[in-house]
Amino acid sequence: MNPVAVPSMRERVTQLALNGALFGLCYPLANHLAERSGAARSVALPWDAAVPFLPWMVLPYMTSGLLFGLSFLLTDSRARLSALSRRVAFATVAACLVFAAFPLRFSYLRPLVDAPLPAWLFAQLSAMDQPYNQLPSLHVAYCVIFWPALRRFAGGRTQQAALAAWLLLVAAATVFTYQHHLADVAAGALLGLLAIRLLPEAASGASEPVAFSYTLMAGLSLLAWFALGGLWWLYLCASLLLVAWAYHRRHAAFLHKHEGRYPLWVWLLYAPYLGGYLLTWQLVRWRERHRPPFDRHSERLWVGRRLSNAEAARLPAGCAVIDLANELSETKALRNRPYHHFPLLDLHALDARSVQPILAAIAAHAAQGRDIYLHCAMGYQRSRHIAQLYKEYSQQ
């Protein structure tokens, strides 16, 4: 295995904490929304009436949290860690959206429990959960997602069979502890399988995790609409979905930036995205206020971030500008210079087809004895990567 692909413990804990926080935000909110709506419907089937209540099943039920932690902490590949994190986040947000849109309630009363340990565990469970958030069962969805994450660490067939039995017991416990009906279990299993199918371990490109992130934020915006109301949240959801679709298609010019500026309709559709980048740019400028906004990479090539008008005045006279940022309009002082825009998606792997015209433009200006200012939005990735490629290109 390539050592570079192995995640650090900090990365594993970070992904675990982020998904734990996401669950801690969305799941109680969905419970609250169901309680507020007075949800009384259920999806109990005739078979559910025959399911016995087994107090001891609360023991495997409560181990779901342990499985949650182990699945992240034992992951030994960044690709697998990324896939696990995205699958869990997808299941969490998708399930909570269903909970909010179709609130259901468990239809049976749970009998009293006398045994001390199960009684204490049920008390802890009641303090954290309510009889809502029914279909799909997140416990079951998580069990399906944990299986491919944990089975490689189970060793031989006996250990894998034990792990499968544990996961099945946790899933079954949702019914025998009177937490879920059978339809909830079936829907949870389908949600887990859907997460695995839609989010494979080996993403087809660097754009996929970014597209997923914007889709996830759109889902959270929709959940906020259920909680707070207001057309703003629906607009935010739609705008973020458009960005996610552009990243999924790897459409770098989706903002139709022309001569350094955006048409009005782009601002109307993508204002949250453009505004977020503008705010980030301002924060980067403030954080790096004691550092130069650009530096010389080679004899004719200067590299950095998008500049303010005052910062642009410090560039060499007659300097050509190559703008890689698709997310920020160009500074007026730089638009007045020889200006070229080559849109590249942020956080996206570069390909030869998009890189070659940029290298050719840099080489053409350098051949004319002209300085070039190459910049992206923040000056961290795209511009630095292209500058390094140009250095290798010019040495050939």
N, C-alpha and C positions, 0 to 999 in steps of 0.2 A: 504494500500500500504506500502511496505517495505521502510522506510525512506532512507535506503542506496541506493535505486535505483533512488532516485530523483536527477536530475542533479542540480548543483549550477548555479546561473546566469552567473558566469564566464565560466562554461563549455558551456552553451548555446551560449554566445557571442563569444566564441572561435570557435565553430563550424560554427556559422553564418559568422564570419570573414574569416575563411578558405575557405568556399564555395563562399563567395563574391570575395575573391582574386582569386580563381580558375576561376570563371566566368570572372573576370576582366583581366585575363591573356589569356584565351583561346578564348573568343568570339571576342575581337578586332583582335587577331592574325588571326582567320579564316576570318574575314572581309578583312584584309590586303591581305591574300593569294588570296582571290577571286578577289579583285581589281587588284592585280599584274598579275593574269592570264587572265584578260580581260573578265571575265565571262559574257556571254550574253544569255545563255540558261535559260529557265524557264519551269515550269510545269503547266502553266495556262491551265485550261480546258474551254470548251465552256461556262460552267455555270459561270465562273469567270467574263465574260464580262457583266453579268447581275447584279453583285454585286454593289450596290450604294456606293458612298463615303459619310460617315457620320462624319463630323468634330468633333462633340461632343463625339464620341466614344473614342477619345484620352484620355478622363478623366478616364474611367475605365481601359483603356490600361496601363496608367501610374501608376495605383495602384498595379501593379504586384510587384513592389519593396517593398511596404508595406506588402503584403501577404508573400513575401519572408522572411522579418524580423519577422513577427508575428509567422510564422510556427515554427521558431527556439526558439523564446523567450517564447512561451507559452507551449512548450513541458515539461511535468512533469514526464517523465520516461527516464532513461538512455538508455534503450533498444529502445524506440521510437525515441529518439534523434539520436542514432547511425544509426538506419534505415533511418531516414529522411536525415541525412547528406550523407550517402552512396548513397541513391537514387538520390539526387540532384547532387552530384558529378558525378555519373554514367551518368545521363542525359546530363550534361554539356559536359563532355569529349566525349561521344558517338556522340552527335549532332555535336560537332565541328570537329570531325574526318570525319563525313559525309560531312560537309560543305567544308572541305579541299579536300576531294577526289572527290566530285561532286559539284563544285561551281555553284550556280544558281543566277539569278537576277530577281527581281520583274519586271514584264513586262509592267506595266502601269505607266503613269505619274500621280503624285498626284496633284489634282487641288489646286489652291491658296486658302488660308483660310483667311477670313476677320475678324471674331470675335476675339477680343483681347486675351482672355484666351486660346482658342484652338490654335490660331496662335502662342502664346508664347510657349505652350507645344510642338507643332510640331517643333518649332525651337530648343528646348532642345533635342527633340528626334533625329532630324537630326544631331545635334552636337555629339551625342553618337553612332548613328547607321548609316548604309549605306544600299542600296537596295540589299544586299547580305544575306548570312546566312539564307536561305529560308527553305529548307526541311531537317529535321523536325523543326516545330516551337517550340523553347524552351519555349516561353510564354505558349503554350498549354501544353507541357509536364510538366512544373512546376505546372500549375493549377491542373492537374491530381494528381500529387504527394502531393500538399498542402491539398487536400481534406481529406484524412485519418488523416493528421497531425492536422487539425484544427476543424474537425467536432465534436470531443468530447468536445470542449470548446464552441460550439454553443448553448448548452442548449437543449431546447425542439425542437419539429418539426418545429415550425415557424422560429426559429433562424437558424436551419439547412437548411431549404428551402431558407432563405435569403442568407446564405453563398454559397449554391449551385448556386443560381442565380447570385451572384457576380462573382464566378469563371467562370460560363458560359459566363457572359458578357465580362469578361477579354479575354477569349478565342475567342469569336466572334469578339471582337474589333480588333483582328489581321487582320481580313479580311476587315472590314468596314473602317479601317484607311489606307488601301492600304499598309499594311506591309507584308502580306502573301496571298498566294493563298489557295484555298480549299484543295488541296492535301497536302500542308504544315501542315494544321490544323489536317488532318487525321493522318499524319505521327507523328506529335507531340503527339497526344493522344495515339497512339500505343507505342511510346517511354516511355511515363509516365506509362502506364500499364505494360510494360515490366520491368521497374525499380522496380515497386511494386512487381511484380511476382518473379523476380530474387533475390530480397533483402528483405526478410520478416523481420518483427520486431524482432522475436525471432530467432536469428541465431542458427544454429544447433551445434555450438561449437565455442570456442574462436579462432579457426584457420580461421574461415570464414572472420571476419574483416581484419585479416592479409593478407589472400589470396586476398581479394578485394583491399587492399592498394597496393600490388605489381601489380595487374592487372591495377589499375589506373595509376601507374607510367609507366607501359608499354604503356598505351594509350598516355600519355604525351610524351613519347619517340617517338612514331610514329608521333604525331603531330609535334614534333621538326624535324623529318625527312622531313615532307612535307614543313616545313619552311626553313630548312637549307641544306637539302640533306646530303649525306654521309652515307656509310654503317655502321659506328659506331652506329648511332641511331637505325638502324634496328637490329643490334646485341644486343644492350642494351634492346630493346623491347622484342626480343626472349628470352634472358636470364632471364628477369624479369617474363615473362610468365611461364617459366619453374619453377621458384621459387613459383609463385602463384599456379601452378598446384600441386606442392609438398605439400604446405600447405593445399590446398583444399582436397587432399587425406590423409592428416595427416601422411605423409610418413617421419618420423623423420630421417631415414638413407639415404635420397636421395643424400647426398654428398659423400657417400661411404668412409667415413673416416676410415682408417685402421691403427692401431698402431700409432694413433695421427697425421697421415698425409693423404694428398689427392693425388690421381693419377693425372697425367698430364691432362687427358681429362676432369676431373672435373674442374680444373682451367680454361681450355679453354671455357667450357660452362658457368661457374658461376663466372667468374672473377669480374664482377661488384658487385655482392652480397658479395663475400668473401672479396674483397677490401674495400667495405663499412664497413663491420664489423671490419676489421683490423684498419681502420682509426678511427672508433668509440672507439675501445679499446685503441688506443693511446691517444685520447682525454680524455677518462675517467682516464687513468693513470696520465695525466698531471693535470687534475682538482683535483684529489685526491692525488697529490704527497706528501702532508703533512700528509696523513693518512696511516695507515698500510694497505697493500694490502689484508690481511686476518686476521681473528681473531679466537679465540678458542670458539667453540659453546658448547662443552661438554668436558668431561675428555680426550677423545681420538680423538675427531672430530674437525678439523679445516676447516673453510669455507671462501671462497673468490672468486676472479675472476681468469682468466687466468694470469699466472705470467711470468715475464721475467726470464731469467736464473739467474740474480743477485738476484731477489726476491725469486726464488725457493730455493736458498742456505740457506735461513733463516728458512726453514721448519725443523722440527725435523728429525734427522737421521733415515733412514729406513722407512720413512713415505710412506704409500701407497697412490696412486693418483686415484681418481674417477673423470673422466672428463665427464661433462654433455653437454659441448658446441659442437654443431654440426657445428658451423660457423667459428671456428678458429682452425688452426692446433695446436698441443700441443707443448709446449716448450721442447727443447731437454733434458734439465736437469730433467724434469718430466717424459719424456718417458723412461729414464734410471732407474726409480724406478719401484716397482710393480704397474702396470698401467692397468686401466680398463676404457673403453669408453662405456657410455650408452647415446646414442644420444637422446636429447629432443629438440623439436621445441621451439624456443624462442616465448614468448608471447602466449603460448598455454596452455590450461588447462590440468593438469596432470590426468592420469587415473591409476587405480589400477594395470593394466597389465604392465605398464611401470615402475611403482614405486617399486613394490615388489622385482624385481631382484637387484635394487640399494640398498634398505634397507638390503637385505640379504648379499650383498657384504660388506657393512659397518659393519654389525654385525659379519661377519666371520673374518674380520681383527681385529676388537676390541677384539674378543674372543681369538685371538692369542697374545694379548698384544701390538698390533701395532697401531701407530697413523695413521689417515686417513686425507688426504686433499681432500675435496669435493669442486669442483668449476664448475662454468658455464663460460660464456663469460665475463660478467661484474660484476658478484657477487651480483646482486640485487634480482633476483627472483627465478630462478630454484634451485640454490644451497641452498638458505635460506629456501625455501619451503621444500625441501627434508630433510634438517637438522632438521626442526621442526617436520616433520613426523617421522623421526628416533627417536627423543626424546620421542615422544608419543609411538612409537613402542617399544622402550627399556624399557619403564615404565610398559608395560602390563605384 
